[in-house]
Amino acid sequence: MTLLSSSADAARAALFMLALAASTWAVAADPEVLLVIKNHRFEPDQIRVPAGQRVKLTVHNQDATPEEFESHKLNREKVIAPGAKVVIFIGPLKPGKYEFVGEYNEATAKGFVVAE
C-alpha cells in the first residue's frame, strides 16, 4: 500500500473520487410508465416510450381476477394476480408499434407501445 506523497496527490485523488461519484449520480433512471388493468381493459391502451431506451413498465391489476400481460413483439409474458403490481422492463426498442394483450381477456384487454 502506497501513501500519497504530497497534498497535491491527495487533492488529485479527491478530485478523481468526486468526478467518479458525479458520473454515477448523473446516470438517469429508466423512464417509467404505469399501465392499469381495470374492467378487463388496459388503461391507457396506448403507451409512448422513447426509442433506444429501456423502460420500466409497472402493471397494476385492479380487477378481481388474474390477467396475463403478453406481447410476442416485446417478448414478454407475465401473470398479474388480482390487486397486484408487477414491473416489466421493455426495450431498448427500435422505433415502431408493439402490440400487447391480456391473454385471459383478449377481446377487451388490448393495447400497444409506440417507440419514437
Buried (B, 14 or more C-beta within 10 A) or exposed (E): EEEEEEEEEEEEEEEEEEEEEEEEEEEEEBEEBEBBBEEBBBEEEEBEBBEEBEBBBEBBBBBEEBBBBBBEBBEBEBBBEEEBBBEBEBBEBEEEEBEBBBEBBEEEBBBBBBBE
